[in-house]
C-alpha cells in the first residue's frame, strides 16, 4: 500500500510577508552598523532580496509592484551614496 502525501499549498501572501520582514530586518541591521563596508553589503543583500518580492508579485501576490520597485530604487540610491562616501576615505 502506497500513501501519497498531499502537496503543501504555498501561501504566497504569507511567503511575501516573511520575505518583506526579512528585508526590513536586514535594512534595520545595516542602519545600526557602524562599519561602512558591512553596512553597504547588508544594503546590497536587501536590494537583491527585493527581486524575490517582485517575483512573488509576478506570481500573483496582490501588492503594488511600483511601490516595491521604488523601495528598491531608494535602497540603490542609498548604496551608491555610501559607496561614494567609502571611496572618499
PDB file of N, CA, C and O in Angstrom:
ATOM      1  N   UNK A   1       0.842  -1.168   0.000  1.00  0.00           N
ATOM      2  CA  UNK A   1       0.000   0.000   0.000  1.00  0.00           C
ATOM      3  C   UNK A   1       0.892   1.237   0.000  1.00  0.00           C
ATOM      4  O   UNK A   1       1.826   1.344   0.794  1.00  0.00           O
ATOM      5  N   UNK A   2       0.597   2.149  -0.882  1.00  0.00           N
ATOM      6  CA  UNK A   2       1.392   3.362  -1.015  1.00  0.00           C
ATOM      7  C   UNK A   2       0.552   4.557  -0.555  1.00  0.00           C
ATOM      8  O   UNK A   2      -0.592   4.742  -0.969  1.00  0.00           O
ATOM      9  N   UNK A   3       1.152   5.338   0.295  1.00  0.00           N
ATOM     10  CA  UNK A   3       0.481   6.550   0.756  1.00  0.00           C
ATOM     11  C   UNK A   3       1.069   7.745   0.028  1.00  0.00           C
ATOM     12  O   UNK A   3       2.284   7.875  -0.120  1.00  0.00           O
ATOM     13  N   UNK A   4       0.210   8.579  -0.404  1.00  0.00           N
ATOM     14  CA  UNK A   4       0.652   9.781  -1.090  1.00  0.00           C
ATOM     15  C   UNK A   4       0.495  10.968  -0.161  1.00  0.00           C
ATOM     16  O   UNK A   4      -0.525  11.130   0.510  1.00  0.00           O
ATOM     17  N   UNK A   5       1.488  11.760  -0.141  1.00  0.00           N
ATOM     18  CA  UNK A   5       1.407  12.988   0.644  1.00  0.00           C
ATOM     19  C   UNK A   5       0.782  14.072  -0.212  1.00  0.00           C
ATOM     20  O   UNK A   5       1.059  14.201  -1.405  1.00  0.00           O
ATOM     21  N   UNK A   6      -0.044  14.819   0.418  1.00  0.00           N
ATOM     22  CA  UNK A   6      -0.601  15.961  -0.306  1.00  0.00           C
ATOM     23  C   UNK A   6       0.488  17.014  -0.441  1.00  0.00           C
ATOM     24  O   UNK A   6       1.244  17.284   0.493  1.00  0.00           O
ATOM     25  N   UNK A   7       0.542  17.584  -1.597  1.00  0.00           N
ATOM     26  CA  UNK A   7       1.493  18.677  -1.781  1.00  0.00           C
ATOM     27  C   UNK A   7       1.018  19.857  -0.956  1.00  0.00           C
ATOM     28  O   UNK A   7      -0.161  20.213  -0.959  1.00  0.00           O
ATOM     29  N   UNK A   8       1.958  20.448  -0.256  1.00  0.00           N
ATOM     30  CA  UNK A   8       1.589  21.612   0.533  1.00  0.00           C
ATOM     31  C   UNK A   8       1.364  22.793  -0.400  1.00  0.00           C
ATOM     32  O   UNK A   8       2.182  23.092  -1.270  1.00  0.00           O
ATOM     33  N   UNK A   9       0.264  23.435  -0.198  1.00  0.00           N
ATOM     34  CA  UNK A   9      -0.032  24.636  -0.969  1.00  0.00           C
ATOM     35  C   UNK A   9       0.737  25.783  -0.321  1.00  0.00           C
ATOM     36  O   UNK A   9       0.555  26.079   0.860  1.00  0.00           O
ATOM     37  N   UNK A  10       1.569  26.401  -1.084  1.00  0.00           N
ATOM     38  CA  UNK A  10       2.348  27.507  -0.554  1.00  0.00           C
ATOM     39  C   UNK A  10       1.471  28.756  -0.555  1.00  0.00           C
ATOM     40  O   UNK A  10       0.908  29.144  -1.579  1.00  0.00           O
ATOM     41  N   UNK A  11       1.375  29.360   0.597  1.00  0.00           N
ATOM     42  CA  UNK A  11       0.621  30.604   0.710  1.00  0.00           C
ATOM     43  C   UNK A  11       1.559  31.744   0.301  1.00  0.00           C
ATOM     44  O   UNK A  11       2.400  32.182   1.086  1.00  0.00           O
ATOM     45  N   UNK A  12       1.402  32.207  -0.918  1.00  0.00           N
ATOM     46  CA  UNK A  12       2.306  33.224  -1.451  1.00  0.00           C
ATOM     47  C   UNK A  12       2.238  34.520  -0.662  1.00  0.00           C
ATOM     48  O   UNK A  12       3.241  35.220  -0.525  1.00  0.00           O
ATOM     49  N   UNK A  13       1.067  34.842  -0.146  1.00  0.00           N
ATOM     50  CA  UNK A  13       0.922  36.069   0.631  1.00  0.00           C
ATOM     51  C   UNK A  13       1.754  35.994   1.914  1.00  0.00           C
ATOM     52  O   UNK A  13       2.437  36.954   2.271  1.00  0.00           O
ATOM     53  N   UNK A  14       1.696  34.863   2.598  1.00  0.00           N
ATOM     54  CA  UNK A  14       2.491  34.689   3.818  1.00  0.00           C
ATOM     55  C   UNK A  14       3.983  34.661   3.503  1.00  0.00           C
ATOM     56  O   UNK A  14       4.791  35.206   4.254  1.00  0.00           O
ATOM     57  N   UNK A  15       4.342  34.029   2.398  1.00  0.00           N
ATOM     58  CA  UNK A  15       5.740  33.993   1.968  1.00  0.00           C
ATOM     59  C   UNK A  15       6.237  35.407   1.669  1.00  0.00           C
ATOM     60  O   UNK A  15       7.354  35.773   2.032  1.00  0.00           O
ATOM     61  N   UNK A  16       5.400  36.186   1.008  1.00  0.00           N
ATOM     62  CA  UNK A  16       5.735  37.573   0.691  1.00  0.00           C
ATOM     63  C   UNK A  16       5.980  38.358   1.976  1.00  0.00           C
ATOM     64  O   UNK A  16       6.975  39.074   2.092  1.00  0.00           O
ATOM     65  N   UNK A  17       5.074  38.223   2.933  1.00  0.00           N
ATOM     66  CA  UNK A  17       5.200  38.951   4.193  1.00  0.00           C
ATOM     67  C   UNK A  17       6.479  38.551   4.937  1.00  0.00           C
ATOM     68  O   UNK A  17       7.157  39.400   5.517  1.00  0.00           O
ATOM     69  N   UNK A  18       6.801  37.265   4.916  1.00  0.00           N
ATOM     70  CA  UNK A  18       8.011  36.787   5.596  1.00  0.00           C
ATOM     71  C   UNK A  18       9.259  37.351   4.933  1.00  0.00           C
ATOM     72  O   UNK A  18      10.195  37.765   5.618  1.00  0.00           O
ATOM     73  N   UNK A  19       9.277  37.369   3.602  1.00  0.00           N
ATOM     74  CA  UNK A  19      10.437  37.904   2.886  1.00  0.00           C
ATOM     75  C   UNK A  19      10.568  39.412   3.091  1.00  0.00           C
ATOM     76  O   UNK A  19      11.677  39.930   3.223  1.00  0.00           O
ATOM     77  N   UNK A  20       9.445  40.108   3.118  1.00  0.00           N
ATOM     78  CA  UNK A  20       9.476  41.553   3.334  1.00  0.00           C
ATOM     79  C   UNK A  20       9.969  41.864   4.744  1.00  0.00           C
ATOM     80  O   UNK A  20      10.736  42.805   4.944  1.00  0.00           O
ATOM     81  N   UNK A  21       9.533  41.080   5.711  1.00  0.00           N
ATOM     82  CA  UNK A  21      10.001  41.251   7.084  1.00  0.00           C
ATOM     83  C   UNK A  21      11.511  41.011   7.158  1.00  0.00           C
ATOM     84  O   UNK A  21      12.226  41.736   7.850  1.00  0.00           O
ATOM     85  N   UNK A  22      11.985  39.999   6.448  1.00  0.00           N
ATOM     86  CA  UNK A  22      13.422  39.709   6.423  1.00  0.00           C
ATOM     87  C   UNK A  22      14.208  40.876   5.828  1.00  0.00           C
ATOM     88  O   UNK A  22      15.264  41.242   6.343  1.00  0.00           O
ATOM     89  N   UNK A  23      13.701  41.453   4.756  1.00  0.00           N
ATOM     90  CA  UNK A  23      14.358  42.606   4.137  1.00  0.00           C
ATOM     91  C   UNK A  23      14.418  43.767   5.123  1.00  0.00           C
ATOM     92  O   UNK A  23      15.456  44.413   5.265  1.00  0.00           O
ATOM     93  N   UNK A  24      13.309  44.029   5.801  1.00  0.00           N
ATOM     94  CA  UNK A  24      13.276  45.121   6.771  1.00  0.00           C
ATOM     95  C   UNK A  24      14.270  44.894   7.906  1.00  0.00           C
ATOM     96  O   UNK A  24      14.890  45.841   8.391  1.00  0.00           O
ATOM     97  N   UNK A  25      14.421  43.648   8.327  1.00  0.00           N
ATOM     98  CA  UNK A  25      15.387  43.337   9.387  1.00  0.00           C
ATOM     99  C   UNK A  25      16.821  43.548   8.907  1.00  0.00           C
ATOM    100  O   UNK A  25      17.661  44.042   9.659  1.00  0.00           O
ATOM    101  N   UNK A  26      17.099  43.180   7.670  1.00  0.00           N
ATOM    102  CA  UNK A  26      18.439  43.373   7.107  1.00  0.00           C
ATOM    103  C   UNK A  26      18.753  44.862   7.002  1.00  0.00           C
ATOM    104  O   UNK A  26      19.850  45.296   7.353  1.00  0.00           O
ATOM    105  N   UNK A  27      17.789  45.642   6.517  1.00  0.00           N
ATOM    106  CA  UNK A  27      17.988  47.087   6.375  1.00  0.00           C
ATOM    107  C   UNK A  27      18.182  47.727   7.750  1.00  0.00           C
ATOM    108  O   UNK A  27      19.060  48.572   7.922  1.00  0.00           O
ATOM    109  N   UNK A  28      17.370  47.330   8.726  1.00  0.00           N
ATOM    110  CA  UNK A  28      17.495  47.884  10.078  1.00  0.00           C
ATOM    111  C   UNK A  28      18.862  47.539  10.669  1.00  0.00           C
ATOM    112  O   UNK A  28      19.484  48.370  11.330  1.00  0.00           O
ATOM    113  N   UNK A  29      19.318  46.333  10.433  1.00  0.00           N
ATOM    114  CA  UNK A  29      20.635  45.920  10.913  1.00  0.00           C
ATOM    115  C   UNK A  29      21.726  46.753  10.238  1.00  0.00           C
ATOM    116  O   UNK A  29      22.702  47.151  10.875  1.00  0.00           O
ATOM    117  N   UNK A  30      21.548  47.009   8.949  1.00  0.00           N
ATOM    118  CA  UNK A  30      22.502  47.830   8.216  1.00  0.00           C
ATOM    119  C   UNK A  30      22.542  49.256   8.736  1.00  0.00           C
ATOM    120  O   UNK A  30      23.607  49.870   8.798  1.00  0.00           O
ATOM    121  N   UNK A  31      21.401  49.776   9.106  1.00  0.00           N
ATOM    122  CA  UNK A  31      21.342  51.142   9.621  1.00  0.00           C
ATOM    123  C   UNK A  31      22.028  51.268  10.975  1.00  0.00           C
ATOM    124  O   UNK A  31      22.551  52.331  11.310  1.00  0.00           O
ATOM    125  N   UNK A  32      22.029  50.198  11.751  1.00  0.00           N
ATOM    126  CA  UNK A  32      22.695  50.217  13.054  1.00  0.00           C
ATOM    127  C   UNK A  32      24.197  49.951  12.946  1.00  0.00           C
ATOM    128  O   UNK A  32      24.950  50.225  13.881  1.00  0.00           O
ATOM    129  N   UNK A  33      24.624  49.424  11.813  1.00  0.00           N
ATOM    130  CA  UNK A  33      26.024  49.040  11.632  1.00  0.00           C
ATOM    131  C   UNK A  33      26.917  50.272  11.522  1.00  0.00           C
ATOM    132  O   UNK A  33      26.597  51.224  10.810  1.00  0.00           O
ATOM    133  N   UNK A  34      28.043  50.239  12.237  1.00  0.00           N
ATOM    134  CA  UNK A  34      28.991  51.355  12.209  1.00  0.00           C
ATOM    135  C   UNK A  34      30.031  51.205  11.100  1.00  0.00           C
ATOM    136  O   UNK A  34      30.526  52.201  10.574  1.00  0.00           O
ATOM    137  N   UNK A  35      30.362  49.967  10.745  1.00  0.00           N
ATOM    138  CA  UNK A  35      31.346  49.706   9.688  1.00  0.00           C
ATOM    139  C   UNK A  35      30.679  49.931   8.336  1.00  0.00           C
ATOM    140  O   UNK A  35      29.701  49.262   8.001  1.00  0.00           O
ATOM    141  N   UNK A  36      31.205  50.868   7.567  1.00  0.00           N
ATOM    142  CA  UNK A  36      30.593  51.263   6.301  1.00  0.00           C
ATOM    143  C   UNK A  36      30.540  50.119   5.292  1.00  0.00           C
ATOM    144  O   UNK A  36      29.542  49.975   4.586  1.00  0.00           O
ATOM    145  N   UNK A  37      31.586  49.307   5.209  1.00  0.00           N
ATOM    146  CA  UNK A  37      31.600  48.206   4.245  1.00  0.00           C
ATOM    147  C   UNK A  37      30.542  47.156   4.587  1.00  0.00           C
ATOM    148  O   UNK A  37      29.883  46.621   3.696  1.00  0.00           O
ATOM    149  N   UNK A  38      30.384  46.866   5.867  1.00  0.00           N
ATOM    150  CA  UNK A  38      29.364  45.903   6.277  1.00  0.00           C
ATOM    151  C   UNK A  38      27.981  46.477   6.014  1.00  0.00           C
ATOM    152  O   UNK A  38      27.081  45.766   5.568  1.00  0.00           O
ATOM    153  N   UNK A  39      27.816  47.755   6.289  1.00  0.00           N
ATOM    154  CA  UNK A  39      26.533  48.414   6.037  1.00  0.00           C
ATOM    155  C   UNK A  39      26.177  48.330   4.550  1.00  0.00           C
ATOM    156  O   UNK A  39      25.041  48.013   4.197  1.00  0.00           O
ATOM    157  N   UNK A  40      27.129  48.608   3.705  1.00  0.00           N
ATOM    158  CA  UNK A  40      26.899  48.534   2.256  1.00  0.00           C
ATOM    159  C   UNK A  40      26.517  47.120   1.846  1.00  0.00           C
ATOM    160  O   UNK A  40      25.585  46.928   1.066  1.00  0.00           O
ATOM    161  N   UNK A  41      27.239  46.124   2.371  1.00  0.00           N
ATOM    162  CA  UNK A  41      26.946  44.737   1.977  1.00  0.00           C
ATOM    163  C   UNK A  41      25.564  44.305   2.454  1.00  0.00           C
ATOM    164  O   UNK A  41      24.885  43.551   1.757  1.00  0.00           O
ATOM    165  N   UNK A  42      25.136  44.763   3.623  1.00  0.00           N
ATOM    166  CA  UNK A  42      23.790  44.429   4.093  1.00  0.00           C
ATOM    167  C   UNK A  42      22.729  45.088   3.219  1.00  0.00           C
ATOM    168  O   UNK A  42      21.720  44.465   2.890  1.00  0.00           O
ATOM    169  N   UNK A  43      22.950  46.332   2.847  1.00  0.00           N
ATOM    170  CA  UNK A  43      22.000  47.008   1.967  1.00  0.00           C
ATOM    171  C   UNK A  43      21.962  46.336   0.594  1.00  0.00           C
ATOM    172  O   UNK A  43      20.897  46.236  -0.015  1.00  0.00           O
ATOM    173  N   UNK A  44      23.103  45.881   0.110  1.00  0.00           N
ATOM    174  CA  UNK A  44      23.128  45.183  -1.183  1.00  0.00           C
ATOM    175  C   UNK A  44      22.363  43.862  -1.103  1.00  0.00           C
ATOM    176  O   UNK A  44      21.661  43.489  -2.043  1.00  0.00           O
ATOM    177  N   UNK A  45      22.499  43.162   0.015  1.00  0.00           N
ATOM    178  CA  UNK A  45      21.746  41.921   0.203  1.00  0.00           C
ATOM    179  C   UNK A  45      20.242  42.212   0.171  1.00  0.00           C
ATOM    180  O   UNK A  45      19.484  41.512  -0.499  1.00  0.00           O
ATOM    181  N   UNK A  46      19.827  43.227   0.886  1.00  0.00           N
ATOM    182  CA  UNK A  46      18.413  43.608   0.899  1.00  0.00           C
ATOM    183  C   UNK A  46      17.953  44.026  -0.493  1.00  0.00           C
ATOM    184  O   UNK A  46      16.838  43.706  -0.905  1.00  0.00           O
ATOM    185  N   UNK A  47      18.811  44.740  -1.214  1.00  0.00           N
ATOM    186  CA  UNK A  47      18.492  45.185  -2.576  1.00  0.00           C
ATOM    187  C   UNK A  47      18.185  43.987  -3.475  1.00  0.00           C
ATOM    188  O   UNK A  47      17.216  44.010  -4.235  1.00  0.00           O
ATOM    189  N   UNK A  48      19.005  42.950  -3.388  1.00  0.00           N
ATOM    190  CA  UNK A  48      18.804  41.767  -4.223  1.00  0.00           C
ATOM    191  C   UNK A  48      17.597  40.947  -3.762  1.00  0.00           C
ATOM    192  O   UNK A  48      16.970  40.261  -4.570  1.00  0.00           O
ATOM    193  N   UNK A  49      17.276  41.014  -2.489  1.00  0.00           N
ATOM    194  CA  UNK A  49      16.104  40.292  -1.982  1.00  0.00           C
ATOM    195  C   UNK A  49      14.799  40.931  -2.466  1.00  0.00           C
ATOM    196  O   UNK A  49      13.760  40.271  -2.492  1.00  0.00           O
ATOM    197  N   UNK A  50      14.847  42.197  -2.845  1.00  0.00           N
ATOM    198  CA  UNK A  50      13.652  42.822  -3.412  1.00  0.00           C
ATOM    199  C   UNK A  50      13.236  42.110  -4.701  1.00  0.00           C
ATOM    200  O   UNK A  50      12.053  42.091  -5.043  1.00  0.00           O
ATOM    201  N   UNK A  51      14.198  41.528  -5.415  1.00  0.00           N
ATOM    202  CA  UNK A  51      13.856  40.770  -6.627  1.00  0.00           C
ATOM    203  C   UNK A  51      12.934  39.601  -6.299  1.00  0.00           C
ATOM    204  O   UNK A  51      12.045  39.266  -7.083  1.00  0.00           O
ATOM    205  N   UNK A  52      13.146  38.976  -5.131  1.00  0.00           N
ATOM    206  CA  UNK A  52      12.283  37.871  -4.714  1.00  0.00           C
ATOM    207  C   UNK A  52      10.854  38.362  -4.488  1.00  0.00           C
ATOM    208  O   UNK A  52       9.893  37.679  -4.842  1.00  0.00           O
ATOM    209  N   UNK A  53      10.718  39.550  -3.895  1.00  0.00           N
ATOM    210  CA  UNK A  53       9.383  40.116  -3.695  1.00  0.00           C
ATOM    211  C   UNK A  53       8.701  40.414  -5.025  1.00  0.00           C
ATOM    212  O   UNK A  53       7.521  40.117  -5.212  1.00  0.00           O
ATOM    213  N   UNK A  54       9.453  40.999  -5.938  1.00  0.00           N
ATOM    214  CA  UNK A  54       8.887  41.336  -7.244  1.00  0.00           C
ATOM    215  C   UNK A  54       8.482  40.071  -7.999  1.00  0.00           C
ATOM    216  O   UNK A  54       7.488  40.062  -8.726  1.00  0.00           O
ATOM    217  N   UNK A  55       9.258  39.009  -7.821  1.00  0.00           N
ATOM    218  CA  UNK A  55       8.926  37.730  -8.454  1.00  0.00           C
ATOM    219  C   UNK A  55       7.615  37.175  -7.888  1.00  0.00           C
ATOM    220  O   UNK A  55       6.795  36.637  -8.631  1.00  0.00           O
ATOM    221  N   UNK A  56       7.422  37.308  -6.580  1.00  0.00           N
ATOM    222  CA  UNK A  56       6.170  36.855  -5.970  1.00  0.00           C
ATOM    223  C   UNK A  56       4.985  37.682  -6.454  1.00  0.00           C
ATOM    224  O   UNK A  56       3.892  37.147  -6.640  1.00  0.00           O
ATOM    225  N   UNK A  57       5.190  38.969  -6.656  1.00  0.00           N
ATOM    226  CA  UNK A  57       4.129  39.815  -7.203  1.00  0.00           C
ATOM    227  C   UNK A  57       3.773  39.338  -8.606  1.00  0.00           C
ATOM    228  O   UNK A  57       2.600  39.298  -8.979  1.00  0.00           O
ATOM    229  N   UNK A  58       4.794  38.977  -9.379  1.00  0.00           N
ATOM    230  CA  UNK A  58       4.548  38.448 -10.725  1.00  0.00           C
ATOM    231  C   UNK A  58       3.771  37.131 -10.688  1.00  0.00           C
ATOM    232  O   UNK A  58       3.038  36.804 -11.621  1.00  0.00           O
ATOM    233  N   UNK A  59       3.945  36.379  -9.593  1.00  0.00           N
ATOM    234  CA  UNK A  59       3.243  35.094  -9.461  1.00  0.00           C
ATOM    235  C   UNK A  59       1.813  35.272  -8.953  1.00  0.00           C
ATOM    236  O   UNK A  59       1.066  34.298  -8.851  1.00  0.00           O
ATOM    237  N   UNK A  60       1.430  36.502  -8.637  1.00  0.00           N
ATOM    238  CA  UNK A  60       0.037  36.738  -8.292  1.00  0.00           C
ATOM    239  C   UNK A  60      -0.226  37.315  -6.919  1.00  0.00           C
ATOM    240  O   UNK A  60      -1.384  37.504  -6.548  1.00  0.00           O
ATOM    241  N   UNK A  61       0.815  37.601  -6.153  1.00  0.00           N
ATOM    242  CA  UNK A  61       0.587  38.224  -4.853  1.00  0.00           C
ATOM    243  C   UNK A  61       0.049  39.631  -5.101  1.00  0.00           C
ATOM    244  O   UNK A  61       0.555  40.359  -5.955  1.00  0.00           O
ATOM    245  N   UNK A  62      -0.970  39.998  -4.353  1.00  0.00           N
ATOM    246  CA  UNK A  62      -1.684  41.253  -4.612  1.00  0.00           C
ATOM    247  C   UNK A  62      -1.075  42.428  -3.841  1.00  0.00           C
ATOM    248  O   UNK A  62      -1.643  42.902  -2.857  1.00  0.00           O
ATOM    249  N   UNK A  63       0.078  42.881  -4.304  1.00  0.00           N
ATOM    250  CA  UNK A  63       0.723  44.072  -3.757  1.00  0.00           C
ATOM    251  C   UNK A  63       1.125  44.958  -4.916  1.00  0.00           C
ATOM    252  O   UNK A  63       1.274  44.493  -6.046  1.00  0.00           O
ATOM    253  N   UNK A  64       1.298  46.233  -4.630  1.00  0.00           N
ATOM    254  CA  UNK A  64       1.625  47.218  -5.656  1.00  0.00           C
ATOM    255  C   UNK A  64       3.081  47.083  -6.079  1.00  0.00           C
ATOM    256  O   UNK A  64       3.988  47.436  -5.326  1.00  0.00           O
ATOM    257  N   UNK A  65       3.298  46.575  -7.274  1.00  0.00           N
ATOM    258  CA  UNK A  65       4.645  46.348  -7.784  1.00  0.00           C
ATOM    259  C   UNK A  65       5.453  47.650  -7.815  1.00  0.00           C
ATOM    260  O   UNK A  65       6.631  47.671  -7.460  1.00  0.00           O
ATOM    261  N   UNK A  66       4.812  48.712  -8.236  1.00  0.00           N
ATOM    262  CA  UNK A  66       5.506  50.002  -8.364  1.00  0.00           C
ATOM    263  C   UNK A  66       6.078  50.458  -7.019  1.00  0.00           C
ATOM    264  O   UNK A  66       7.187  50.990  -6.961  1.00  0.00           O
ATOM    265  N   UNK A  67       5.325  50.249  -5.946  1.00  0.00           N
ATOM    266  CA  UNK A  67       5.784  50.654  -4.613  1.00  0.00           C
ATOM    267  C   UNK A  67       7.084  49.934  -4.242  1.00  0.00           C
ATOM    268  O   UNK A  67       8.014  50.551  -3.723  1.00  0.00           O
ATOM    269  N   UNK A  68       7.143  48.641  -4.508  1.00  0.00           N
ATOM    270  CA  UNK A  68       8.325  47.877  -4.136  1.00  0.00           C
ATOM    271  C   UNK A  68       9.498  48.144  -5.074  1.00  0.00           C
ATOM    272  O   UNK A  68      10.657  48.045  -4.671  1.00  0.00           O
ATOM    273  N   UNK A  69       9.196  48.480  -6.313  1.00  0.00           N
ATOM    274  CA  UNK A  69      10.269  48.910  -7.220  1.00  0.00           C
ATOM    275  C   UNK A  69      10.875  50.219  -6.728  1.00  0.00           C
ATOM    276  O   UNK A  69      12.089  50.409  -6.799  1.00  0.00           O
ATOM    277  N   UNK A  70      10.028  51.124  -6.228  1.00  0.00           N
ATOM    278  CA  UNK A  70      10.524  52.399  -5.709  1.00  0.00           C
ATOM    279  C   UNK A  70      11.356  52.190  -4.437  1.00  0.00           C
ATOM    280  O   UNK A  70      12.387  52.839  -4.257  1.00  0.00           O
ATOM    281  N   UNK A  71      10.912  51.292  -3.563  1.00  0.00           N
ATOM    282  CA  UNK A  71      11.693  50.986  -2.363  1.00  0.00           C
ATOM    283  C   UNK A  71      13.062  50.419  -2.741  1.00  0.00           C
ATOM    284  O   UNK A  71      14.073  50.741  -2.118  1.00  0.00           O
ATOM    285  N   UNK A  72      13.077  49.585  -3.756  1.00  0.00           N
ATOM    286  CA  UNK A  72      14.337  49.003  -4.237  1.00  0.00           C
ATOM    287  C   UNK A  72      15.240  50.096  -4.804  1.00  0.00           C
ATOM    288  O   UNK A  72      16.442  50.109  -4.540  1.00  0.00           O
ATOM    289  N   UNK A  73      14.665  51.009  -5.581  1.00  0.00           N
ATOM    290  CA  UNK A  73      15.451  52.102  -6.152  1.00  0.00           C
ATOM    291  C   UNK A  73      15.991  53.029  -5.065  1.00  0.00           C
ATOM    292  O   UNK A  73      17.128  53.493  -5.155  1.00  0.00           O
ATOM    293  N   UNK A  74      15.188  53.298  -4.047  1.00  0.00           N
ATOM    294  CA  UNK A  74      15.645  54.135  -2.931  1.00  0.00           C
ATOM    295  C   UNK A  74      16.826  53.489  -2.213  1.00  0.00           C
ATOM    296  O   UNK A  74      17.775  54.168  -1.821  1.00  0.00           O
ATOM    297  N   UNK A  75      16.758  52.180  -2.046  1.00  0.00           N
ATOM    298  CA  UNK A  75      17.848  51.461  -1.409  1.00  0.00           C
ATOM    299  C   UNK A  75      19.105  51.514  -2.282  1.00  0.00           C
ATOM    300  O   UNK A  75      20.216  51.625  -1.766  1.00  0.00           O
ATOM    301  N   UNK A  76      18.928  51.433  -3.601  1.00  0.00           N
ATOM    302  CA  UNK A  76      20.060  51.524  -4.524  1.00  0.00           C
ATOM    303  C   UNK A  76      20.725  52.893  -4.422  1.00  0.00           C
ATOM    304  O   UNK A  76      21.951  52.990  -4.467  1.00  0.00           O
ATOM    305  N   UNK A  77      19.934  53.944  -4.287  1.00  0.00           N
ATOM    306  CA  UNK A  77      20.490  55.293  -4.135  1.00  0.00           C
ATOM    307  C   UNK A  77      21.301  55.391  -2.850  1.00  0.00           C
ATOM    308  O   UNK A  77      22.372  55.997  -2.827  1.00  0.00           O
ATOM    309  N   UNK A  78      20.784  54.793  -1.784  1.00  0.00           N
ATOM    310  CA  UNK A  78      21.490  54.800  -0.511  1.00  0.00           C
ATOM    311  C   UNK A  78      22.815  54.036  -0.626  1.00  0.00           C
ATOM    312  O   UNK A  78      23.835  54.468  -0.090  1.00  0.00           O
ATOM    313  N   UNK A  79      22.792  52.908  -1.324  1.00  0.00           N
ATOM    314  CA  UNK A  79      24.014  52.118  -1.537  1.00  0.00           C
ATOM    315  C   UNK A  79      25.040  52.933  -2.315  1.00  0.00           C
ATOM    316  O   UNK A  79      26.213  52.977  -1.944  1.00  0.00           O
ATOM    317  N   UNK A  80      24.600  53.574  -3.390  1.00  0.00           N
ATOM    318  CA  UNK A  80      25.510  54.379  -4.206  1.00  0.00           C
ATOM    319  C   UNK A  80      26.102  55.541  -3.402  1.00  0.00           C
ATOM    320  O   UNK A  80      27.284  55.855  -3.539  1.00  0.00           O
ATOM    321  N   UNK A  81      25.282  56.172  -2.567  1.00  0.00           N
ATOM    322  CA  UNK A  81      25.759  57.265  -1.721  1.00  0.00           C
ATOM    323  C   UNK A  81      26.824  56.751  -0.746  1.00  0.00           C
ATOM    324  O   UNK A  81      27.877  57.369  -0.593  1.00  0.00           O
ATOM    325  N   UNK A  82      26.552  55.631  -0.095  1.00  0.00           N
ATOM    326  CA  UNK A  82      27.506  55.071   0.864  1.00  0.00           C
ATOM    327  C   UNK A  82      28.798  54.630   0.186  1.00  0.00           C
ATOM    328  O   UNK A  82      29.883  54.785   0.747  1.00  0.00           O
ATOM    329  N   UNK A  83      28.682  54.081  -1.017  1.00  0.00           N
ATOM    330  CA  UNK A  83      29.883  53.692  -1.750  1.00  0.00           C
ATOM    331  C   UNK A  83      30.720  54.926  -2.077  1.00  0.00           C
ATOM    332  O   UNK A  83      31.949  54.868  -2.037  1.00  0.00           O
ATOM    333  N   UNK A  84      30.070  56.034  -2.397  1.00  0.00           N
ATOM    334  CA  UNK A  84      30.781  57.274  -2.662  1.00  0.00           C
ATOM    335  C   UNK A  84      31.509  57.777  -1.418  1.00  0.00           C
ATOM    336  O   UNK A  84      32.640  58.256  -1.500  1.00  0.00           O
ATOM    337  N   UNK A  85      30.854  57.663  -0.277  1.00  0.00           N
ATOM    338  CA  UNK A  85      31.487  58.070   0.971  1.00  0.00           C
ATOM    339  C   UNK A  85      32.657  57.154   1.318  1.00  0.00           C
ATOM    340  O   UNK A  85      33.681  57.599   1.837  1.00  0.00           O
ATOM    341  N   UNK A  86      32.485  55.878   1.024  1.00  0.00           N
ATOM    342  CA  UNK A  86      33.516  54.893   1.356  1.00  0.00           C
ATOM    343  C   UNK A  86      34.772  55.107   0.502  1.00  0.00           C
ATOM    344  O   UNK A  86      35.885  54.899   0.985  1.00  0.00           O
ATOM    345  N   UNK A  87      34.607  55.516  -0.750  1.00  0.00           N
ATOM    346  CA  UNK A  87      35.768  55.693  -1.618  1.00  0.00           C
ATOM    347  C   UNK A  87      36.467  57.029  -1.405  1.00  0.00           C
ATOM    348  O   UNK A  87      37.590  57.221  -1.871  1.00  0.00           O
ATOM    349  N   UNK A  88      35.816  57.949  -0.706  1.00  0.00           N
ATOM    350  CA  UNK A  88      36.458  59.240  -0.419  1.00  0.00           C
ATOM    351  C   UNK A  88      37.510  59.124   0.653  1.00  0.00           C
ATOM    352  O   UNK A  88      38.410  59.960   0.739  1.00  0.00           O
ATOM    353  N   UNK A  89      37.406  58.080   1.482  1.00  0.00           N
ATOM    354  CA  UNK A  89      38.368  57.901   2.591  1.00  0.00           C
ATOM    355  C   UNK A  89      39.753  57.615   2.106  1.00  0.00           C
ATOM    356  O   UNK A  89      40.667  57.442   2.912  1.00  0.00           O
TER     357      UNK A  89
END
